[in-house]
Amino acid sequence: MSWPVLSRRPKSETVMTVQNVIKHQTESGVILRRRKVTAEKKKFRVAYDLLSAADAGLVKDHFDLVNLHSSFDWTDKTGVTRSVFFEKEISYIEHVNGWFAFEPFEFTES
């Protein structure tokens, strides 16, 4: 399953690193830290300008298929294809008749 091909490119893509540290404080007050996992994962916040009804339909259908539990392939702005899943549900309003404003999509690497 892949992210749908939309008629517009994203307005912005914000990249964040997922916290990969476990902290433990000993009885003496020393804080020990170690990695949770060996692979670094990233989160992406992808924002679009207004999407047409056709593009909005593709996004809504895609979300209905994968929801919050299935991963899908998404290509970032550098051309790297990543396996990601939705971090939160999609939210949108019909801003102008036939044009939809979506909250930024949040993806996390799987």
N, C-alpha and C positions, 0 to 999 in steps of 0.2 A: 504494500500500500504506500502511495506517495502523496505528498502535499499537492493539491490541485494547481494546475497552471492558470494563473490569473492574468488578466489583461494589464494590470499595473504591477510595477515593482514596489517593494516596501519603501515607505518613507524613511524609516530608520530601523536599524537592528542593533540592539544593545546586548553586549556579551558580558556575562557575570560568571565567576567561578563558584562552583558549589563547595561549601565548606567541607574540608576533607580531614578534619582533626578531631581526635578524641582527647579531652582533657580530664585529668584525674588529680585531685589534691590529696596528698598523703597526710597522715596525722601530724607530721612535723611542719606542715604548711608548704612543702615543696610541691610545685605543680609539674606533673609529668604530662607530656604530650606525645602523641604518635599519630600516624596516618590511619584513617579508617579503611581506605582501599588504596591499591597501588595506582589505579588509573584515575587521572584527573577528569572530572566531568564539568560541563559548562551548562549554564542556563542562558536562554536567549529570549529577549523581549522584542517582538517584531510588530511594528506599527505601520498601518496603511492609511492613506487618505481615504476619502469616501470610496466605497466599492459599489459598482453597479449591481442591479438585482441579479444578473446572471452570475457575477463573481461571488456575491453574497450567498447565492444558492449553492454554489460549489463548496464554499467553506462550511456552510451549515450541514450539507450532506456528508462531507468528510468528517466533521465532528461527530455526527450521528453514528457513523461507522466505527470510528476508533474510540470515541469518548475519552475518558481519562485513564483507561486501562490498557490500551494497545499502542504499540510504537508504530511509527511510520517514517519514511525517508523524507528528509527535507534538505534542500540545497541552500547553503548560506550565501552571503553576498560575495564571498571569495571563491565560490564554485565548489566547495567541499560538501559532499553529501553526507549527512549525519543521520543516525537513527535516533529519533526523539519521540517524546510523548508530551501531551498537553499537561501543563502544571495546574491549570485551573480551567473552569468552564468558560466558554466564550460568552461575550455580552455585547449586544449591539442595539442600535435604535435606527429607525428609518428617519434619517435627518431631513431629506428632501424626497419628494415622491420618486421612488425608484432608485434612490441612492442611500446606502447604509453606512453608518459610522460604527466601527467595531472598536472595542477597547483593545489595547495591544495584546497580541497573543503571547503566551508564555510557554516556551518549550524547554524541556530538560533532556539532556542526553541520556540514553539508556545504556 
